[in-house]
Amino acid sequence: MTDKTVLVTGATGLLGRQTLAAFSSENWNPIGTGFSRANPEKKIHKLDLSDHDAVTALLDEVKPKALIHCAAERRPDVSASNPAATQALNIAATSHLAAVCNARKIFLLYISTDYVFSGVEGEAPYEVDSQTAPPNFYGETKLKGEEAVREEIERGLRGVVLRVPVLYGETESGNKESAVNVLLDLVWNKEGKEKVEMDHWSIRYPTNTEDVARVIKDVTTLYTNTPESEFSKLPTTLQFSAEERMTKYEICQTLGEIAGLPTDHIIPNDQDDPNAAVKRPKDCHLSTKALKEIGISVQTVPFKIWWQRYMRAFKH
């Protein structure tokens, strides 16, 4: 394999697909892993990340220069209802990948989340070194994944953690792939519901997967090109986020406006539910200062502009 091979876990997912595409446009040889949607013809190997022997064997076969770990259980509700499987993927698989990458001198970029922060009103924006305090089990598992990566970094791993917020973008298997895209289904309201209550309390910063994939590629290129003697000067944690503040209710209003659909059936709820099964943060806005300081562009596509283009293409 070329020394410019990059292996992407979760390559059949929302972010993984865009990450493969981003590396395809450069002088890299991108290879992916997936499970239920693996496709060897598209260089996406079927891999169960909980099978540590299989993981090690694939890395020895592919011999990548870099590994981008996108695969995760990202749904807070599912994480809480299936804790064992979530821990296996978000923590144990991450820990094993970090150790194997370290032993083989493979650069590792681990995708984490803004949910490692409490999101208590008034605390944001969070810097890379702000105090972490996950509000729910999902955030706890992603933070433990971060800790596993940092433990290997202390042992010599060339790696970095990249935190991102809620993502949206082009889907392949329906809008349910994204917590943002799925809101379009509620706006369309094909089921004819008279009333849909929507969160108007928690603040989100929806960020496009194409922008995240570009940052992943730029960071990977910078870190893998940095000489060993200079590598320790690079941050071990980075954060990327769009800057547009929106509640889920406001996202629905925006999508309805773009699609030319009424949203009278969507009712705003501006109260936090203290009895919710999964606690949500108020505001986990991520500072992108660390990225800027190492010369990585943090430009993002405006939310409305991307959706106008996407819906226009979808109609045709």
C-alpha positions in Angstrom: 0.0 0.0 0.0 1.1 3.6 -0.6 2.4 5.5 2.4 -0.5 7.9 1.8 -3.2 5.3 2.7 -5.8 6.5 5.2 -8.2 4.1 6.8 -11.6 5.5 7.9 -13.8 3.6 10.4 -17.6 4.1 10.1 -17.0 4.8 6.4 -20.6 4.0 5.5 -22.0 6.6 8.0 -23.0 10.2 7.6 -19.5 11.6 8.4 -17.5 8.6 7.2 -18.7 8.9 3.6 -17.8 12.5 3.4 -14.4 11.8 5.0 -13.6 9.2 2.3 -14.6 11.7 -0.4 -12.4 14.4 1.1 -9.3 12.2 1.0 -10.2 11.0 -2.5 -9.8 14.5 -3.8 -6.3 14.7 -2.6 -3.1 12.6 -3.0 -4.3 9.9 -0.6 -5.5 6.4 -0.9 -8.7 6.2 1.2 -10.0 2.9 2.4 -13.0 2.4 4.7 -14.5 0.0 7.1 -18.2 -0.7 7.7 -20.4 -3.5 8.9 -23.9 -3.9 7.7 -23.3 -1.6 4.6 -19.7 -2.7 3.8 -18.9 -2.7 0.1 -15.6 -4.1 -1.1 -16.1 -2.6 -4.6 -16.0 0.8 -3.0 -12.9 -0.2 -0.9 -15.0 -0.5 2.3 -14.0 -3.6 4.2 -16.5 -5.4 6.5 -15.2 -5.1 10.0 -16.6 -5.7 13.4 -14.7 -3.2 15.6 -15.4 -5.3 18.7 -13.3 -8.2 17.1 -9.9 -6.9 18.1 -8.0 -9.7 16.3 -9.8 -8.8 13.1 -9.0 -5.1 13.6 -5.4 -5.8 14.1 -5.2 -8.1 11.1 -6.8 -5.4 8.8 -4.4 -2.7 10.0 -1.5 -5.1 9.3 -2.9 -5.8 5.8 -3.7 -2.2 4.8 -0.7 -0.6 6.6 -2.3 2.9 6.7 -0.3 6.1 7.4 -3.4 7.5 9.2 -6.6 6.2 10.7 -9.7 8.3 11.1 -12.0 6.8 13.8 -15.5 8.0 12.9 -17.4 4.9 14.0 -19.4 5.4 17.2 -22.8 4.9 18.8 -23.8 8.6 18.5 -27.5 8.4 19.6 -27.9 9.4 23.3 -31.1 7.5 23.6 -29.8 4.3 22.1 -26.6 4.6 24.2 -28.6 4.7 27.4 -30.8 1.8 26.5 -27.9 -0.4 25.3 -24.9 0.5 27.5 -22.9 -2.7 26.9 -22.8 -2.3 23.1 -22.1 1.4 23.4 -19.2 0.9 25.7 -17.8 -1.8 23.4 -17.8 0.6 20.4 -17.2 4.0 22.0 -14.6 2.9 24.6 -13.1 -0.6 24.1 -12.8 -0.4 20.3 -11.3 3.1 20.6 -8.8 1.9 23.2 -7.7 -1.0 21.1 -7.4 1.1 17.9 -5.2 3.6 19.8 -2.9 0.9 21.1 -2.6 -0.8 17.7 -1.9 2.5 16.0 0.7 3.4 18.5 2.5 0.1 18.1 2.5 0.5 14.3 3.3 4.3 14.2 -0.1 5.0 12.6 -1.5 8.5 13.1 -4.9 8.4 14.8 -7.6 11.1 14.6 -10.5 10.3 17.0 -13.9 12.0 16.4 -15.5 13.1 19.7 -18.4 15.2 20.7 -19.5 18.5 22.3 -21.4 16.3 24.8 -18.3 15.8 26.8 -19.2 19.2 28.3 -22.0 19.9 30.8 -23.7 22.6 28.6 -24.8 24.5 31.7 -26.1 27.9 30.7 -23.4 30.6 30.7 -20.4 28.3 30.5 -20.0 28.2 26.7 -18.0 28.6 24.5 -15.8 25.8 25.6 -12.1 25.7 24.9 -10.2 22.5 24.3 -8.9 22.5 27.9 -12.2 23.5 29.6 -13.5 21.3 32.4 -15.4 18.3 31.0 -18.6 17.1 32.7 -20.7 14.9 30.3 -24.5 15.4 30.9 -25.4 11.8 29.9 -24.1 8.3 29.3 -23.3 8.9 25.6 -21.1 11.8 26.5 -19.4 9.8 29.3 -18.4 7.0 26.8 -17.0 9.5 24.3 -15.0 11.2 27.0 -13.6 7.8 28.1 -12.7 7.2 24.4 -10.8 10.5 24.5 -9.0 9.4 27.6 -7.9 6.1 26.0 -6.5 8.0 23.1 -4.6 10.5 25.3 -3.2 7.6 27.4 -1.6 6.2 24.2 -0.5 9.7 23.2 1.5 9.9 26.4 3.1 6.6 25.4 4.1 8.0 22.1 1.1 7.7 19.8 0.9 10.4 17.1 -2.8 11.3 17.5 -5.4 13.9 18.1 -9.0 14.2 19.4 -11.4 16.3 17.3 -14.6 17.3 18.9 -17.6 18.2 16.8 -21.3 19.2 17.4 -24.5 17.8 15.9 -23.9 17.1 12.2 -26.1 17.3 9.0 -25.4 16.6 5.4 -26.1 14.4 2.4 -27.7 11.1 3.5 -27.7 7.7 1.8 -30.2 5.7 3.8 -32.8 8.2 4.9 -32.9 11.4 7.0 -32.6 9.3 10.2 -28.9 9.3 9.6 -28.7 12.8 11.1 -30.5 14.4 14.1 -30.8 17.5 11.9 -31.9 15.9 8.6 -34.6 13.9 10.4 -36.4 17.1 11.3 -37.2 17.6 7.6 -39.5 14.5 7.9 -41.4 16.3 10.7 -41.7 19.4 8.6 -43.1 17.4 5.7 -45.5 15.8 8.1 -46.6 13.0 5.7 -48.4 11.4 8.6 -50.6 14.4 9.0 -50.0 15.0 12.7 -52.0 17.9 14.1 -49.3 18.8 16.6 -45.6 18.0 17.1 -43.9 19.5 20.2 -40.4 20.6 19.4 -37.5 21.5 21.7 -36.9 25.3 21.8 -34.7 25.3 24.8 -31.4 23.6 23.9 -29.1 25.5 21.6 -27.4 23.6 18.7 -24.7 24.5 16.2 -25.5 22.2 13.2 -22.3 21.7 11.2 -22.1 20.3 7.7 -20.3 17.0 7.2 -18.4 18.3 4.1 -16.9 21.0 6.3 -15.9 18.5 9.0 -14.4 16.1 6.5 -12.3 19.0 5.0 -11.0 19.8 8.5 -10.2 16.1 9.2 -8.2 16.0 5.9 -6.4 19.2 6.6 -5.5 18.2 10.2 -4.4 14.8 9.1 -2.2 16.3 6.3 -0.6 18.7 8.8 0.0 16.2 11.5 1.4 13.5 9.3 3.7 16.0 7.5 5.1 17.3 10.8 8.5 16.0 11.7 8.8 13.9 14.8 10.9 16.6 16.5 8.1 19.1 16.1 5.1 16.9 16.7 4.9 17.5 20.4 4.2 21.2 19.7 0.8 20.3 18.1 -2.4 20.2 20.2 -3.7 16.8 21.2 -7.3 18.1 21.3 -9.0 20.2 18.6 -12.6 21.4 18.1 -14.6 22.4 15.1 -18.1 23.9 14.9 -20.3 26.1 12.8 -21.3 29.4 14.6 -25.0 29.6 13.8 -27.1 29.1 17.0 -30.4 27.3 16.5 -32.8 25.3 18.5 -34.5 22.3 17.0 -37.7 24.4 16.6 -35.8 27.1 14.8 -34.2 24.4 12.5 -37.7 23.2 11.6 -38.8 26.8 10.9 -35.8 27.3 8.6 -36.4 24.0 6.8 -40.0 24.8 6.3 -39.2 28.2 4.9 -36.7 26.7 2.4 -39.1 23.9 1.4 -42.1 26.2 1.1 -44.0 24.1 3.7 -46.2 25.2 6.6 -44.9 24.6 10.1 -48.0 25.5 12.0 -48.2 21.9 13.4 -44.8 22.3 15.1 -45.2 23.8 18.6 -42.2 25.2 20.4 -41.3 23.9 23.9 -38.9 26.3 25.7 -38.8 24.3 28.9 -36.2 21.8 29.9 -37.6 18.4 31.0 -35.9 17.5 34.4 -37.5 14.1 34.2 -36.2 13.2 30.7 -34.7 9.7 30.4 -31.6 11.3 28.8 -30.4 14.7 30.0 -29.6 17.2 27.2 -27.3 20.2 27.7 -28.4 23.8 27.3 -25.4 25.1 25.2 -22.2 23.2 24.3 -20.8 25.7 21.9 -17.2 24.7 20.9 -14.5 27.2 20.5 -12.4 26.7 17.3 -9.5 28.7 18.6 -7.0 25.8 18.7 -7.7 25.0 15.0 -7.1 28.6 14.0 -3.8 28.7 15.9 -2.4 25.9 13.8 -3.6 27.5 10.5 -6.6 25.2 9.8 -9.5 27.0 8.1 -12.7 26.9 10.2 -14.9 28.3 7.4 -18.4 26.7 7.2 -21.2 26.7 4.6 -24.2 28.8 5.8 -27.0 26.5 7.0 -29.7 28.0 4.7 -27.5 28.0 1.6 -26.6 24.4 1.9 -30.2 23.3 2.4 -31.3 25.4 -0.5 -28.8 23.7 -2.8 -29.6 20.2 -1.4 -33.4 20.6 -1.7 -33.0 21.9 -5.2 -30.8 19.0 -6.2 -33.2 16.6 -4.5 -36.2 17.9 -6.4 -34.4 17.3 -9.7 
